[in-house]
Amino acid sequence: MMKLIALDLDGTTLNKDGQLTKEMTMAFEAAIAKGVHIVIATGRVLSALPKDILKIKGIQYVITSNGANIVDLKSRELIYTNFIKASAVEDVVRTLKKYDFMTESFTEGHAYIEKAVYEDVQANGSVYNNTEYLLTTREPVENLLDHILQHKDSIENININFEEQKERMMMKQVLISISNVSITSSFDYNLEICGMRTSKAEALRQLCAMLGFTTNEVMACGDSHNDIEMLKEAGLPVAVGNAKDEVKAVAKYIVSTNEENGVAEAIKRFIL
């Protein structure tokens, strides 16, 4: 009997339009009615969680920013944090000043980008992400790198976007040389800088300890690189059909794609 279901959002639980389908909602509600915890484990910042998720009664805990936070939605309190060390934030900023890539930072539950970038997206759209999503979930600031330093004690995640894969791979080699950070990704076009021991897997371990059971009693579903450690940690790791090959390699089961309600399929098969 699984006691908790840990779910990635983008590419896994949500469809290509970033929506939660009616079938998925019904599966959630049925699992919750059986006493199973539905826990969102996402790279998204808290303020970017879909309203459809927040409306579901019974979803109490969310893991955000790739494991930097666990939030209790009932009390709106942070019950766990795992930020990037302030000294590592300073090192990252010094490095980023040498380049000109589209960068975002997550802190205190909000996502920030450079004002000039935000205005460009307003005028021309985004090549990195859904334009509407970006404009409604990112907050513009005059100087992002200065803003990051001003909040260096509470940086959850720093996200860099790339137009060219060769630039992405080059920058990955640069970033992995920085001490006390880890590098992951949610999409093919980005790199996400997290704390050295920040991950969905570590946050899941902490939450399970709080709730009084083990990760062997967890079903986890994902599709991307930042889900791999979480799937390895879970007793029942599930990959959706559109998942990366390396994610499928660590899964015990592969279900339909996110467009075909694969997570709902997994819940019906293994939980209900």
KAHU-V776229 format. One record per residue. N is the residue number from 1. RES is the residue in one small letter. PHI is phi as a letter, one per 30 degrees, with the letter a starting at -180 (* if undefined). Layout:
# KAHU-V776229
N | RES | PHI
N | RES | PHI
This chain:
# KAHU-V776229
1 | m | *
2 | m | d
3 | k | c
4 | l | b
5 | i | c
6 | a | c
7 | l | b
8 | d | d
9 | l | c
10 | d | d
11 | g | i
12 | t | b
13 | t | d
14 | l | d
15 | n | d
16 | k | d
17 | d | c
18 | g | i
19 | q | c
20 | l | c
21 | t | d
22 | k | d
23 | e | d
24 | m | d
25 | t | d
26 | m | d
27 | a | d
28 | f | e
29 | e | d
30 | a | d
31 | a | d
32 | i | d
33 | a | d
34 | k | d
35 | g | i
36 | v | c
37 | h | d
38 | i | c
39 | v | c
40 | i | d
41 | a | b
42 | t | b
43 | g | d
44 | r | d
45 | v | d
46 | l | e
47 | s | d
48 | a | c
49 | l | d
50 | p | d
51 | k | d
52 | d | d
53 | i | d
54 | l | d
55 | k | d
56 | i | d
57 | k | d
58 | g | j
59 | i | d
60 | q | c
61 | y | c
62 | v | b
63 | i | c
64 | t | c
65 | s | h
66 | n | h
67 | g | j
68 | a | d
69 | n | b
70 | i | b
71 | v | c
72 | d | d
73 | l | d
74 | k | d
75 | s | c
76 | r | i
77 | e | c
78 | l | d
79 | i | c
80 | y | a
81 | t | b
82 | n | a
83 | f | d
84 | i | d
85 | k | e
86 | a | e
87 | s | d
88 | a | d
89 | v | e
90 | e | d
91 | d | d
92 | v | d
93 | v | d
94 | r | e
95 | t | d
96 | l | d
97 | k | d
98 | k | d
99 | y | b
100 | d | b
101 | f | c
102 | m | d
103 | t | b
104 | e | b
105 | s | b
106 | f | c
107 | t | a
108 | e | h
109 | g | i
110 | h | b
111 | a | c
112 | y | b
113 | i | b
114 | e | d
115 | k | e
116 | a | d
117 | v | d
118 | y | e
119 | e | d
120 | d | d
121 | v | d
122 | q | e
123 | a | d
124 | n | b
125 | g | i
126 | s | c
127 | v | c
128 | y | c
129 | n | a
130 | n | e
131 | t | d
132 | e | d
133 | y | d
134 | l | d
135 | l | d
136 | t | c
137 | t | c
138 | r | c
139 | e | c
140 | p | d
141 | v | b
142 | e | d
143 | n | b
144 | l | d
145 | l | d
146 | d | d
147 | h | d
148 | i | d
149 | l | d
150 | q | d
151 | h | c
152 | k | d
153 | d | d
154 | s | b
155 | i | d
156 | e | d
157 | n | a
158 | i | b
159 | n | c
160 | i | c
161 | n | c
162 | f | b
163 | e | d
164 | e | c
165 | q | d
166 | k | d
167 | e | d
168 | r | d
169 | m | d
170 | m | d
171 | m | d
172 | k | d
173 | q | d
174 | v | d
175 | l | d
176 | i | d
177 | s | d
178 | i | d
179 | s | d
180 | n | i
181 | v | b
182 | s | b
183 | i | b
184 | t | b
185 | s | a
186 | s | c
187 | f | b
188 | d | d
189 | y | c
190 | n | b
191 | l | b
192 | e | b
193 | i | c
194 | c | b
195 | g | d
196 | m | e
197 | r | c
198 | t | c
199 | s | a
200 | k | d
201 | a | d
202 | e | d
203 | a | d
204 | l | d
205 | r | e
206 | q | d
207 | l | d
208 | c | d
209 | a | d
210 | m | d
211 | l | d
212 | g | i
213 | f | b
214 | t | c
215 | t | d
216 | n | d
217 | e | c
218 | v | c
219 | m | c
220 | a | b
221 | c | b
222 | g | a
223 | d | b
224 | s | b
225 | h | e
226 | n | d
227 | d | c
228 | i | d
229 | e | d
230 | m | d
231 | l | d
232 | k | d
233 | e | d
234 | a | d
235 | g | d
236 | l | b
237 | p | d
238 | v | b
239 | a | c
240 | v | d
241 | g | d
242 | n | c
243 | a | d
244 | k | d
245 | d | e
246 | e | d
247 | v | d
248 | k | e
249 | a | d
250 | v | c
251 | a | d
252 | k | d
253 | y | b
254 | i | b
255 | v | c
256 | s | d
257 | t | d
258 | n | d
259 | e | d
260 | e | c
261 | n | h
262 | g | e
263 | v | d
264 | a | d
265 | e | e
266 | a | d
267 | i | d
268 | k | d
269 | r | d
270 | f | c
271 | i | c
272 | l | d
